[in-house]
């Protein structure tokens, strides 16, 4: 009888614990609700509405418009400007990502040493991140500008001919990649620095005992254990580069012609300058798919490379 009573008491306690756990989980869901509502209101609903608009001929201002089926998508794939801005967008996204990660890792490796000016150096490198990208673009515009730009003033002082760097279709996309890299390399540096400082020194001490060189230690210890930081940086940099907008507006405004347009600036011009909102929405759908596919591919690839410390 006593055993039966004890078993019943234990079952009651377990049931009470389960009920309390469910109540806590239920209260947590209510705490998530404001964030979910914000995401639905400002991200999911506008995106779904943009897909709907991509099937119309709306000009962005009229109260009436017609549904045109897949006409806008047919037009998009036949438009040579589409492939130009896609090429530029991939250049900005992938080019900036590669440079930011290489330079950011280099800075992090340097600052992971016991340098006297480490804090000051880290602050100087990270400082451009807190500046608005539009302001940063205008700062570099006055460096590269043909008339009165600092670069051409240096050329003239050296007796050389001035260069219209921002007016060159073959050069200005790379200038945009450089400026974007310069501004946001500090983010990559901080993430890599945090990753380096989380690696146990025991691994390096064991490698020193085995007589491993600096390159061997980097290849077999630092790089594998830094993969979580590499994953974060790659995904963040790819997304940021593929949706680049502000720096392009400040430096070239997409010109000359459409030579330096990204998909973001191209959509902006389609909507506000050409009053072609339906086609702009179609370009937006393509841009979202490109970002989704590339970022998810990078995430899965680098996640598979991660190892347990």
Secondary structure, DSSP 8 states (H G I E B T S, - for coil): -HHHHHHHHHHHHHHHHHHHHHHHHHHHHHHHHHHHHHHIIIIIHHHHHHHHHTTB---SS-S---B-TTHHHHHHHH-HHHHHHHHHHHIIIIIHHHHHHHHHHHHHHHHTS--TTHHHHHHHHHHGGGS-HHHHHHHHHHHH-TTT-HHHHHHHHTT-----STT-TTTHHHHHHHHHHHHHHHHHHHHHHHHHHTS-HHHHHHHHHTT--HHHHIIIIIHHHTHHHHHHHHHHHHHHHHT--HHHHHHTTT-STTTT--HHHHHHIIIIIS--HHHHHHHHHHHHHHHHHHHHHHHHHHHHH----
